[in-house]
Amino acid sequence: MEAAQKRTVYAFLRTAARSVWGVQPGVFDRTPEFADDPAPETEAQGSPAAPEPPAEAFPQGPARTAPADTIAGIDREIASCRACTLCRTRTRTVGGTGALRPLVLVVGEAPGREEDEQGLPFVGRAGKLLDDMLRAISLSRETNCFIANTIKCRPPDNRDPLPEEEAACFHFLERQIAALKPRAILASGRVALGRLVPASEGITRSHGQFFDYRGIPLMPVFHPSFLLRDPSQKAAAWGDLKKFRALLRELEPGYEQTWSAGR
Ligand code: URA
């Protein structure tokens, strides 16, 4: 069985565990790493073992490795995903966009109407504010950021994603992070934070603090849609961004100069 099929079965069983056995959200949230099964043996069962191949047949390393995920490959899988009912109402899937070796990965919630139409994340009003926030600390999707969402399809009427939709989709984000290897992550809003740092105390208490996602420093920040609704929180958001910029200056001294030269 291929790794992608195993992930789909895992997501299905997790959903069944919740609805049939009442297993609480939070349990089985983190999808394990799956690898493709080794290719089947060509020898018929019970037939004599094949002779050992000559030593030079496997010059280096392990005989078989799982093929590495690429952003393009994950995008193709997202585009054909039917693991939850959002596939029935979406116009386009929204995998993500930006630099493929990013300094920063920005993770939002889910596509809205304009994102669903264009197949790109954060292109509406909230997206304009996000771009302004990033530019203020010398980041942009054109140069040093990748922007993705926790959920890759639009929930109808922009309702909150359901736990089973989040659970079915989360392996895509996990695999994007593994493929992109960002130096730091900005988790924008409650949904991204809840999935990436399930033990956190929610966005209101946690924004501006540093967490760890599999060895990558992560900061939760207010979602730009929230800031559009409550502009009085913009000062706090700016304080958080300055803390995040201080981290980036430590991780990659001179990144601001590289950014302004590359614009
Ligand atoms: N809000 C999000 O969280 N993501 C988008 O892509 C757009 C709006």
py3Dmol code that shows the C-alpha trace and the ligand (Angstrom):
import py3Dmol

protein = """\
ATOM      1  CA  MET A   1       0.000   0.000   0.000  1.00  0.00           C
ATOM      2  CA  GLU A   2       1.234   3.519  -0.732  1.00  0.00           C
ATOM      3  CA  ALA A   3       1.814   6.077   2.043  1.00  0.00           C
ATOM      4  CA  ALA A   4      -0.976   8.318   0.694  1.00  0.00           C
ATOM      5  CA  GLN A   5      -3.485   5.427   0.847  1.00  0.00           C
ATOM      6  CA  LYS A   6      -2.437   4.636   4.414  1.00  0.00           C
ATOM      7  CA  ARG A   7      -2.997   8.256   5.403  1.00  0.00           C
ATOM      8  CA  THR A   8      -6.475   8.221   3.872  1.00  0.00           C
ATOM      9  CA  VAL A   9      -7.348   4.993   5.750  1.00  0.00           C
ATOM     10  CA  TYR A  10      -5.973   6.505   8.974  1.00  0.00           C
ATOM     11  CA  ALA A  11      -8.083   9.666   8.530  1.00  0.00           C
ATOM     12  CA  PHE A  12     -11.147   7.538   7.807  1.00  0.00           C
ATOM     13  CA  LEU A  13     -10.618   5.340  10.886  1.00  0.00           C
ATOM     14  CA  ARG A  14     -10.073   8.429  13.047  1.00  0.00           C
ATOM     15  CA  THR A  15     -13.364   9.900  11.850  1.00  0.00           C
ATOM     16  CA  ALA A  16     -15.089   6.554  12.503  1.00  0.00           C
ATOM     17  CA  ALA A  17     -13.508   6.363  15.971  1.00  0.00           C
ATOM     18  CA  ARG A  18     -14.981   9.763  16.767  1.00  0.00           C
ATOM     19  CA  SER A  19     -18.464   9.216  15.456  1.00  0.00           C
ATOM     20  CA  VAL A  20     -18.887   5.512  16.357  1.00  0.00           C
ATOM     21  CA  TRP A  21     -16.887   5.153  19.583  1.00  0.00           C
ATOM     22  CA  GLY A  22     -16.992   8.754  20.753  1.00  0.00           C
ATOM     23  CA  VAL A  23     -13.203   9.192  20.772  1.00  0.00           C
ATOM     24  CA  GLN A  24     -12.547  12.847  21.659  1.00  0.00           C
ATOM     25  CA  PRO A  25     -10.938  15.320  19.226  1.00  0.00           C
ATOM     26  CA  GLY A  26      -7.314  15.662  20.261  1.00  0.00           C
ATOM     27  CA  VAL A  27      -6.792  11.900  20.359  1.00  0.00           C
ATOM     28  CA  PHE A  28      -5.050  10.551  17.224  1.00  0.00           C
ATOM     29  CA  ASP A  29      -4.734  14.146  15.978  1.00  0.00           C
ATOM     30  CA  ARG A  30      -1.155  13.828  14.856  1.00  0.00           C
ATOM     31  CA  THR A  31      -0.993  11.640  11.776  1.00  0.00           C
ATOM     32  CA  PRO A  32       1.946   9.227  12.000  1.00  0.00           C
ATOM     33  CA  GLU A  33       4.633   9.193   9.330  1.00  0.00           C
ATOM     34  CA  PHE A  34       3.702   6.526   6.777  1.00  0.00           C
ATOM     35  CA  ALA A  35       5.941   5.070   4.114  1.00  0.00           C
ATOM     36  CA  ASP A  36       5.127   3.136   0.956  1.00  0.00           C
ATOM     37  CA  ASP A  37       5.186  -0.651   1.409  1.00  0.00           C
ATOM     38  CA  PRO A  38       8.178  -2.302  -0.188  1.00  0.00           C
ATOM     39  CA  ALA A  39       7.528  -3.530  -3.729  1.00  0.00           C
ATOM     40  CA  PRO A  40       6.006  -7.034  -3.694  1.00  0.00           C
ATOM     41  CA  GLU A  41       8.305  -9.976  -4.127  1.00  0.00           C
ATOM     42  CA  THR A  42       8.176 -11.340  -7.634  1.00  0.00           C
ATOM     43  CA  GLU A  43       8.927 -14.912  -6.521  1.00  0.00           C
ATOM     44  CA  ALA A  44       5.892 -17.154  -6.071  1.00  0.00           C
ATOM     45  CA  GLN A  45       5.268 -18.113  -2.434  1.00  0.00           C
ATOM     46  CA  GLY A  46       7.129 -21.206  -1.421  1.00  0.00           C
ATOM     47  CA  SER A  47       9.535 -21.065  -4.352  1.00  0.00           C
ATOM     48  CA  PRO A  48      13.238 -21.099  -3.587  1.00  0.00           C
ATOM     49  CA  ALA A  49      14.769 -17.839  -2.441  1.00  0.00           C
ATOM     50  CA  ALA A  50      16.236 -15.708  -5.219  1.00  0.00           C
ATOM     51  CA  PRO A  51      20.016 -15.738  -5.379  1.00  0.00           C
ATOM     52  CA  GLU A  52      21.765 -12.814  -3.667  1.00  0.00           C
ATOM     53  CA  PRO A  53      22.308  -9.947  -6.131  1.00  0.00           C
ATOM     54  CA  PRO A  54      25.918  -9.065  -6.831  1.00  0.00           C
ATOM     55  CA  ALA A  55      27.298  -6.583  -4.300  1.00  0.00           C
ATOM     56  CA  GLU A  56      27.513  -3.737  -6.846  1.00  0.00           C
ATOM     57  CA  ALA A  57      23.732  -3.954  -7.513  1.00  0.00           C
ATOM     58  CA  PHE A  58      23.135  -1.741  -4.434  1.00  0.00           C
ATOM     59  CA  PRO A  59      26.115   0.580  -4.509  1.00  0.00           C
ATOM     60  CA  GLN A  60      25.103   2.897  -1.624  1.00  0.00           C
ATOM     61  CA  GLY A  61      22.524   3.428   1.075  1.00  0.00           C
ATOM     62  CA  PRO A  62      19.404   1.474   1.827  1.00  0.00           C
ATOM     63  CA  ALA A  63      17.924  -0.672  -0.941  1.00  0.00           C
ATOM     64  CA  ARG A  64      14.554   1.075  -0.862  1.00  0.00           C
ATOM     65  CA  THR A  65      13.505   4.468   0.485  1.00  0.00           C
ATOM     66  CA  ALA A  66      10.103   6.148   0.512  1.00  0.00           C
ATOM     67  CA  PRO A  67       9.974   8.764  -2.243  1.00  0.00           C
ATOM     68  CA  ALA A  68      10.308  12.267  -0.779  1.00  0.00           C
ATOM     69  CA  ASP A  69       7.224  14.491  -0.887  1.00  0.00           C
ATOM     70  CA  THR A  70       7.464  17.579  -3.055  1.00  0.00           C
ATOM     71  CA  ILE A  71       5.234  20.637  -2.884  1.00  0.00           C
ATOM     72  CA  ALA A  72       4.072  19.980  -6.458  1.00  0.00           C
ATOM     73  CA  GLY A  73       3.252  16.350  -5.612  1.00  0.00           C
ATOM     74  CA  ILE A  74       1.351  17.316  -2.460  1.00  0.00           C
ATOM     75  CA  ASP A  75      -0.504  19.963  -4.490  1.00  0.00           C
ATOM     76  CA  ARG A  76      -1.623  17.327  -6.997  1.00  0.00           C
ATOM     77  CA  GLU A  77      -2.915  15.133  -4.169  1.00  0.00           C
ATOM     78  CA  ILE A  78      -4.766  18.093  -2.636  1.00  0.00           C
ATOM     79  CA  ALA A  79      -6.366  18.873  -6.002  1.00  0.00           C
ATOM     80  CA  SER A  80      -7.836  15.377  -6.242  1.00  0.00           C
ATOM     81  CA  CYS A  81      -8.640  14.897  -2.530  1.00  0.00           C
ATOM     82  CA  ARG A  82     -12.131  13.647  -1.659  1.00  0.00           C
ATOM     83  CA  ALA A  83     -11.465  12.742   1.986  1.00  0.00           C
ATOM     84  CA  CYS A  84     -14.213  15.000   3.375  1.00  0.00           C
ATOM     85  CA  THR A  85     -17.414  16.614   2.171  1.00  0.00           C
ATOM     86  CA  LEU A  86     -15.787  20.008   1.470  1.00  0.00           C
ATOM     87  CA  CYS A  87     -14.771  18.551  -1.895  1.00  0.00           C
ATOM     88  CA  ARG A  88     -18.443  18.745  -2.963  1.00  0.00           C
ATOM     89  CA  THR A  89     -18.763  22.499  -2.478  1.00  0.00           C
ATOM     90  CA  ARG A  90     -15.281  23.800  -3.322  1.00  0.00           C
ATOM     91  CA  THR A  91     -14.536  25.530  -6.612  1.00  0.00           C
ATOM     92  CA  ARG A  92     -10.767  25.073  -6.376  1.00  0.00           C
ATOM     93  CA  THR A  93      -8.446  23.617  -3.791  1.00  0.00           C
ATOM     94  CA  VAL A  94      -5.915  26.000  -2.250  1.00  0.00           C
ATOM     95  CA  GLY A  95      -2.595  24.257  -1.619  1.00  0.00           C
ATOM     96  CA  GLY A  96      -0.383  27.246  -0.943  1.00  0.00           C
ATOM     97  CA  THR A  97       2.026  29.618  -2.605  1.00  0.00           C
ATOM     98  CA  GLY A  98       5.439  31.183  -2.112  1.00  0.00           C
ATOM     99  CA  ALA A  99       9.123  30.426  -1.751  1.00  0.00           C
ATOM    100  CA  LEU A 100       9.984  26.725  -1.795  1.00  0.00           C
ATOM    101  CA  ARG A 101      12.839  27.106   0.733  1.00  0.00           C
ATOM    102  CA  PRO A 102      11.148  29.714   2.902  1.00  0.00           C
ATOM    103  CA  LEU A 103      12.513  31.499   5.890  1.00  0.00           C
ATOM    104  CA  VAL A 104       8.949  31.598   7.217  1.00  0.00           C
ATOM    105  CA  LEU A 105       5.841  29.497   6.702  1.00  0.00           C
ATOM    106  CA  VAL A 106       2.605  31.349   7.396  1.00  0.00           C
ATOM    107  CA  VAL A 107      -0.342  29.098   8.221  1.00  0.00           C
ATOM    108  CA  GLY A 108      -3.878  30.460   8.050  1.00  0.00           C
ATOM    109  CA  GLU A 109      -7.239  28.825   8.554  1.00  0.00           C
ATOM    110  CA  ALA A 110      -9.076  27.971   5.333  1.00  0.00           C
ATOM    111  CA  PRO A 111      -9.817  29.565   1.968  1.00  0.00           C
ATOM    112  CA  GLY A 112     -12.581  32.158   1.732  1.00  0.00           C
ATOM    113  CA  ARG A 113     -14.682  33.012  -1.315  1.00  0.00           C
ATOM    114  CA  GLU A 114     -11.965  34.749  -3.330  1.00  0.00           C
ATOM    115  CA  GLU A 115      -9.334  32.156  -2.454  1.00  0.00           C
ATOM    116  CA  ASP A 116     -11.746  29.396  -3.515  1.00  0.00           C
ATOM    117  CA  GLU A 117     -12.274  31.139  -6.861  1.00  0.00           C
ATOM    118  CA  GLN A 118      -8.603  31.799  -7.547  1.00  0.00           C
ATOM    119  CA  GLY A 119      -7.010  28.713  -5.962  1.00  0.00           C
ATOM    120  CA  LEU A 120      -4.578  30.939  -4.016  1.00  0.00           C
ATOM    121  CA  PRO A 121      -4.368  31.655  -0.281  1.00  0.00           C
ATOM    122  CA  PHE A 122      -5.008  35.069   1.263  1.00  0.00           C
ATOM    123  CA  VAL A 123      -5.980  37.032  -1.838  1.00  0.00           C
ATOM    124  CA  GLY A 124      -9.003  38.835  -0.328  1.00  0.00           C
ATOM    125  CA  ARG A 125      -9.126  41.685   2.191  1.00  0.00           C
ATOM    126  CA  ALA A 126      -7.526  39.647   4.958  1.00  0.00           C
ATOM    127  CA  GLY A 127      -4.788  38.711   2.502  1.00  0.00           C
ATOM    128  CA  LYS A 128      -3.978  42.371   1.805  1.00  0.00           C
ATOM    129  CA  LEU A 129      -3.613  42.980   5.535  1.00  0.00           C
ATOM    130  CA  LEU A 130      -1.491  39.846   5.916  1.00  0.00           C
ATOM    131  CA  ASP A 131       0.817  41.055   3.116  1.00  0.00           C
ATOM    132  CA  ASP A 132       1.142  44.442   4.863  1.00  0.00           C
ATOM    133  CA  MET A 133       1.948  42.750   8.173  1.00  0.00           C
ATOM    134  CA  LEU A 134       4.594  40.582   6.534  1.00  0.00           C
ATOM    135  CA  ARG A 135       6.104  43.478   4.593  1.00  0.00           C
ATOM    136  CA  ALA A 136       6.496  45.406   7.873  1.00  0.00           C
ATOM    137  CA  ILE A 137       9.017  42.776   9.010  1.00  0.00           C
ATOM    138  CA  SER A 138      10.680  42.260   5.606  1.00  0.00           C
ATOM    139  CA  LEU A 139       8.772  39.158   4.587  1.00  0.00           C
ATOM    140  CA  SER A 140       6.707  38.459   1.477  1.00  0.00           C
ATOM    141  CA  ARG A 141       5.272  35.540  -0.423  1.00  0.00           C
ATOM    142  CA  GLU A 142       7.351  36.587  -3.460  1.00  0.00           C
ATOM    143  CA  THR A 143      10.695  36.310  -1.671  1.00  0.00           C
ATOM    144  CA  ASN A 144      11.067  34.477   1.623  1.00  0.00           C
ATOM    145  CA  CYS A 145       7.669  33.125   2.781  1.00  0.00           C
ATOM    146  CA  PHE A 146       5.358  30.284   1.899  1.00  0.00           C
ATOM    147  CA  ILE A 147       1.674  30.803   2.707  1.00  0.00           C
ATOM    148  CA  ALA A 148      -0.660  27.879   3.318  1.00  0.00           C
ATOM    149  CA  ASN A 149      -3.836  27.085   5.185  1.00  0.00           C
ATOM    150  CA  THR A 150      -4.741  24.419   7.711  1.00  0.00           C
ATOM    151  CA  ILE A 151      -7.721  23.416   5.536  1.00  0.00           C
ATOM    152  CA  LYS A 152      -7.279  23.290   1.787  1.00  0.00           C
ATOM    153  CA  CYS A 153     -10.930  23.683   0.717  1.00  0.00           C
ATOM    154  CA  ARG A 154     -13.408  26.438   1.513  1.00  0.00           C
ATOM    155  CA  PRO A 155     -15.975  25.624   4.207  1.00  0.00           C
ATOM    156  CA  PRO A 156     -19.393  26.738   2.865  1.00  0.00           C
ATOM    157  CA  ASP A 157     -20.356  30.293   3.904  1.00  0.00           C
ATOM    158  CA  ASN A 158     -16.945  30.592   5.607  1.00  0.00           C
ATOM    159  CA  ARG A 159     -18.175  28.584   8.589  1.00  0.00           C
ATOM    160  CA  ASP A 160     -15.586  27.183  10.998  1.00  0.00           C
ATOM    161  CA  PRO A 161     -14.048  23.950   9.754  1.00  0.00           C
ATOM    162  CA  LEU A 162     -15.428  20.840  11.479  1.00  0.00           C
ATOM    163  CA  PRO A 163     -13.033  18.698  13.559  1.00  0.00           C
ATOM    164  CA  GLU A 164     -13.341  15.826  11.067  1.00  0.00           C
ATOM    165  CA  GLU A 165     -12.512  18.163   8.167  1.00  0.00           C
ATOM    166  CA  GLU A 166      -9.448  19.426  10.002  1.00  0.00           C
ATOM    167  CA  ALA A 167      -8.418  15.874  10.865  1.00  0.00           C
ATOM    168  CA  ALA A 168      -8.813  14.642   7.290  1.00  0.00           C
ATOM    169  CA  CYS A 169      -6.785  17.566   5.896  1.00  0.00           C
ATOM    170  CA  PHE A 170      -4.016  18.030   8.450  1.00  0.00           C
ATOM    171  CA  HIS A 171      -1.611  15.510   6.944  1.00  0.00           C
ATOM    172  CA  PHE A 172      -1.249  17.804   3.917  1.00  0.00           C
ATOM    173  CA  LEU A 173       0.024  20.641   6.095  1.00  0.00           C
ATOM    174  CA  GLU A 174       2.307  18.292   8.030  1.00  0.00           C
ATOM    175  CA  ARG A 175       3.805  17.081   4.774  1.00  0.00           C
ATOM    176  CA  GLN A 176       4.129  20.618   3.387  1.00  0.00           C
ATOM    177  CA  ILE A 177       6.108  21.585   6.479  1.00  0.00           C
ATOM    178  CA  ALA A 178       8.349  18.527   6.112  1.00  0.00           C
ATOM    179  CA  ALA A 179       8.966  19.349   2.432  1.00  0.00           C
ATOM    180  CA  LEU A 180       9.465  23.111   2.875  1.00  0.00           C
ATOM    181  CA  LYS A 181      11.625  22.953   6.017  1.00  0.00           C
ATOM    182  CA  PRO A 182      10.866  26.570   7.032  1.00  0.00           C
ATOM    183  CA  ARG A 183      13.149  28.136   9.632  1.00  0.00           C
ATOM    184  CA  ALA A 184      10.156  29.525  11.544  1.00  0.00           C
ATOM    185  CA  ILE A 185       6.356  29.326  11.479  1.00  0.00           C
ATOM    186  CA  LEU A 186       3.715  32.016  12.010  1.00  0.00           C
ATOM    187  CA  ALA A 187       0.446  30.352  13.025  1.00  0.00           C
ATOM    188  CA  SER A 188      -2.225  32.849  12.108  1.00  0.00           C
ATOM    189  CA  GLY A 189      -5.323  32.420  14.232  1.00  0.00           C
ATOM    190  CA  ARG A 190      -7.035  29.851  16.399  1.00  0.00           C
ATOM    191  CA  VAL A 191      -7.420  26.991  13.931  1.00  0.00           C
ATOM    192  CA  ALA A 192      -3.772  26.897  12.820  1.00  0.00           C
ATOM    193  CA  LEU A 193      -2.573  27.130  16.418  1.00  0.00           C
ATOM    194  CA  GLY A 194      -4.985  24.439  17.613  1.00  0.00           C
ATOM    195  CA  ARG A 195      -3.695  21.950  15.060  1.00  0.00           C
ATOM    196  CA  LEU A 196       0.006  22.761  15.187  1.00  0.00           C
ATOM    197  CA  VAL A 197       0.240  23.145  18.984  1.00  0.00           C
ATOM    198  CA  PRO A 198      -2.711  21.197  20.409  1.00  0.00           C
ATOM    199  CA  ALA A 199      -1.473  21.744  23.989  1.00  0.00           C
ATOM    200  CA  SER A 200      -1.531  25.549  23.720  1.00  0.00           C
ATOM    201  CA  GLU A 201      -4.090  27.595  25.626  1.00  0.00           C
ATOM    202  CA  GLY A 202      -5.682  29.235  22.599  1.00  0.00           C
ATOM    203  CA  ILE A 203      -4.826  32.287  20.556  1.00  0.00           C
ATOM    204  CA  THR A 204      -5.912  34.960  23.072  1.00  0.00           C
ATOM    205  CA  ARG A 205      -3.494  33.704  25.725  1.00  0.00           C
ATOM    206  CA  SER A 206      -0.771  32.363  23.448  1.00  0.00           C
ATOM    207  CA  HIS A 207      -0.278  35.007  20.749  1.00  0.00           C
ATOM    208  CA  GLY A 208       3.228  36.417  20.723  1.00  0.00           C
ATOM    209  CA  GLN A 209       4.778  33.477  22.606  1.00  0.00           C
ATOM    210  CA  PHE A 210       7.162  30.980  21.091  1.00  0.00           C
ATOM    211  CA  PHE A 211       6.286  27.297  20.732  1.00  0.00           C
ATOM    212  CA  ASP A 212       8.004  24.381  19.094  1.00  0.00           C
ATOM    213  CA  TYR A 213       6.654  22.441  16.132  1.00  0.00           C
ATOM    214  CA  ARG A 214       8.930  19.443  15.544  1.00  0.00           C
ATOM    215  CA  GLY A 215      12.046  21.498  16.197  1.00  0.00           C
ATOM    216  CA  ILE A 216      10.830  24.600  14.316  1.00  0.00           C
ATOM    217  CA  PRO A 217      10.097  27.761  16.350  1.00  0.00           C
ATOM    218  CA  LEU A 218       6.452  28.766  15.997  1.00  0.00           C
ATOM    219  CA  MET A 219       4.667  31.944  17.027  1.00  0.00           C
ATOM    220  CA  PRO A 220       0.870  32.277  17.088  1.00  0.00           C
ATOM    221  CA  VAL A 221      -0.400  35.660  15.886  1.00  0.00           C
ATOM    222  CA  PHE A 222      -3.873  37.122  15.506  1.00  0.00           C
ATOM    223  CA  HIS A 223      -5.573  36.252  12.240  1.00  0.00           C
ATOM    224  CA  PRO A 224      -5.867  39.262   9.886  1.00  0.00           C
ATOM    225  CA  SER A 225      -9.649  38.740   9.607  1.00  0.00           C
ATOM    226  CA  PHE A 226      -9.851  39.166  13.385  1.00  0.00           C
ATOM    227  CA  LEU A 227      -7.748  42.348  13.163  1.00  0.00           C
ATOM    228  CA  LEU A 228     -10.103  43.701  10.483  1.00  0.00           C
ATOM    229  CA  ARG A 229     -13.011  43.105  12.846  1.00  0.00           C
ATOM    230  CA  ASP A 230     -11.185  44.478  15.902  1.00  0.00           C
ATOM    231  CA  PRO A 231      -8.522  47.012  14.837  1.00  0.00           C
ATOM    232  CA  SER A 232      -7.817  47.832  18.490  1.00  0.00           C
ATOM    233  CA  GLN A 233      -5.757  44.597  18.564  1.00  0.00           C
ATOM    234  CA  LYS A 234      -3.408  45.818  15.838  1.00  0.00           C
ATOM    235  CA  ALA A 235      -0.975  47.318  18.356  1.00  0.00           C
ATOM    236  CA  ALA A 236      -0.649  43.950  20.113  1.00  0.00           C
ATOM    237  CA  ALA A 237      -0.186  42.247  16.732  1.00  0.00           C
ATOM    238  CA  TRP A 238       2.612  44.677  15.860  1.00  0.00           C
ATOM    239  CA  GLY A 239       4.321  43.918  19.193  1.00  0.00           C
ATOM    240  CA  ASP A 240       4.178  40.179  18.354  1.00  0.00           C
ATOM    241  CA  LEU A 241       5.597  40.760  14.880  1.00  0.00           C
ATOM    242  CA  LYS A 242       8.535  42.707  16.300  1.00  0.00           C
ATOM    243  CA  LYS A 243       9.324  39.762  18.607  1.00  0.00           C
ATOM    244  CA  PHE A 244       9.118  37.429  15.639  1.00  0.00           C
ATOM    245  CA  ARG A 245      11.434  39.699  13.630  1.00  0.00           C
ATOM    246  CA  ALA A 246      13.971  39.554  16.479  1.00  0.00           C
ATOM    247  CA  LEU A 247      13.943  35.754  16.195  1.00  0.00           C
ATOM    248  CA  LEU A 248      14.438  35.942  12.410  1.00  0.00           C
ATOM    249  CA  ARG A 249      17.378  38.307  12.878  1.00  0.00           C
ATOM    250  CA  GLU A 250      18.977  35.664  15.104  1.00  0.00           C
ATOM    251  CA  LEU A 251      18.156  32.773  12.781  1.00  0.00           C
ATOM    252  CA  GLU A 252      19.271  34.533   9.624  1.00  0.00           C
ATOM    253  CA  PRO A 253      21.257  37.706  10.259  1.00  0.00           C
ATOM    254  CA  GLY A 254      20.963  40.045   7.269  1.00  0.00           C
ATOM    255  CA  TYR A 255      17.683  38.576   6.012  1.00  0.00           C
ATOM    256  CA  GLU A 256      16.186  42.082   5.788  1.00  0.00           C
ATOM    257  CA  GLN A 257      18.974  43.276   3.498  1.00  0.00           C
ATOM    258  CA  THR A 258      18.603  40.188   1.291  1.00  0.00           C
ATOM    259  CA  TRP A 259      14.846  40.804   1.192  1.00  0.00           C
ATOM    260  CA  SER A 260      15.074  44.461   0.166  1.00  0.00           C
ATOM    261  CA  ALA A 261      17.750  43.661  -2.453  1.00  0.00           C
ATOM    262  CA  GLY A 262      15.564  40.911  -3.948  1.00  0.00           C
ATOM    263  CA  ARG A 263      12.344  42.940  -4.185  1.00  0.00           C
TER     264      ARG A 263
END
"""
ligand_1 = """\
8
URA
N -8.287 33.367 5.645
C -7.463 32.298 5.763
O -7.253 31.802 6.848
N -6.903 31.830 4.683
C -7.080 32.361 3.481
O -6.512 31.855 2.528
C -7.930 33.481 3.385
C -8.517 33.975 4.470
"""
view = py3Dmol.view(width=600, height=400)
view.addModel(protein, "pdb")
view.setStyle({"model": 0}, {"cartoon": {"style": "trace"}})
view.addModel(ligand_1, "xyz")
view.setStyle({"model": 1}, {"stick": {}})
view.zoomTo()
view.show()
